[in-house]
């Protein structure tokens, strides 16, 4: 492999990484849009969105010294009515370094 091939591979890796990051962000924005969260019933919405919001809170506190937000919200629709799922989160930590979700309260409100 010569220097030109190496530089070409580095550029390809950089472009691919940027495309991956852009696609990941676009998917996240799509999934958070209330219009893309339509459920058959409030019970089904609660079942799915409680896990979604808990996963977001847990993901936000991955790694050392990372603590998630106190509240997470997700808009959604049931029978054409807009609602918002709300998660209130309290954290604790291991070894004064790694946070984790300790308390998780979930509710749904009509908008």
C-alpha positions in Angstrom: 0.0 0.0 0.0 1.4 3.4 -0.9 0.8 6.8 0.7 -1.9 7.8 -1.8 -3.9 4.6 -1.1 -3.6 5.2 2.6 -4.9 8.8 2.3 -7.8 7.6 0.1 -8.8 5.0 2.7 -8.6 7.6 5.5 -10.8 9.9 3.4 -13.3 7.1 2.8 -13.4 6.2 6.5 -14.0 9.9 7.4 -16.8 10.3 4.8 -18.4 7.0 5.8 -18.3 8.1 9.5 -19.9 11.4 8.7 -22.6 9.8 6.7 -23.3 7.3 9.5 -23.5 10.2 12.0 -25.9 12.1 9.8 -28.1 9.1 9.2 -28.1 8.3 12.9 -29.2 11.9 13.8 -31.9 11.8 11.0 -33.3 8.5 12.4 -33.3 9.9 15.9 -35.2 13.0 14.8 -37.7 10.9 12.9 -38.3 8.6 15.8 -38.9 11.6 18.2 -41.4 13.3 15.9 -44.9 12.8 17.5 -46.4 12.3 14.0 -44.2 9.1 13.7 -45.5 7.8 17.0 -49.0 6.7 16.5 -50.5 4.0 18.7 -53.7 1.9 18.8 -54.3 2.7 22.5 -53.0 4.5 25.5 -52.0 1.2 27.0 -49.9 0.3 24.0 -48.3 3.7 24.0 -47.5 3.5 27.7 -46.1 0.0 27.3 -43.7 1.0 24.5 -42.8 4.6 25.4 -41.9 3.8 29.0 -39.2 1.6 27.8 -38.1 4.1 25.1 -37.7 6.9 27.7 -36.0 4.6 30.2 -33.5 3.6 27.5 -32.8 7.2 26.6 -32.1 8.1 30.3 -29.9 5.1 30.7 -28.0 5.8 27.4 -27.4 9.4 28.5 -25.6 8.3 31.6 -23.3 5.8 30.0 -19.6 6.3 30.6 -17.9 8.0 33.5 -19.3 11.3 34.8 -22.3 11.3 32.5 -25.6 12.0 34.1 -28.8 12.1 32.1 -31.6 14.7 32.2 -34.1 15.0 35.0 -37.0 14.7 32.6 -37.6 13.1 29.2 -40.6 13.7 26.9 -42.0 12.0 23.9 -45.1 13.2 21.9 -47.4 10.7 20.3 -50.9 10.2 18.9 -53.8 7.9 19.8 -57.0 8.2 17.7 -55.9 11.6 16.3 -55.4 13.0 19.8 -52.0 14.3 20.8 -50.4 13.2 24.0 -47.0 13.5 25.7 -45.2 10.8 27.7 -43.2 12.2 30.5 -40.5 10.4 32.5 -39.1 12.0 35.6 -35.7 10.5 36.5 -33.5 10.4 39.5 -29.9 9.1 39.3 -27.4 7.5 41.7 -23.8 6.6 41.0 -21.2 3.9 41.5 -17.8 4.9 42.9 -18.6 8.6 42.5 -18.1 8.1 38.7 -20.7 6.1 36.9 -24.4 7.2 37.1 -27.4 4.9 36.7 -31.2 5.4 36.8 -32.4 4.8 40.3 -36.0 6.3 40.3 -38.2 6.4 37.2 -41.7 7.9 37.2 -43.7 7.7 34.1 -47.0 9.5 33.1 -49.0 10.5 30.1 -50.8 13.8 29.5 -53.1 15.0 26.8 -51.6 18.0 24.9 
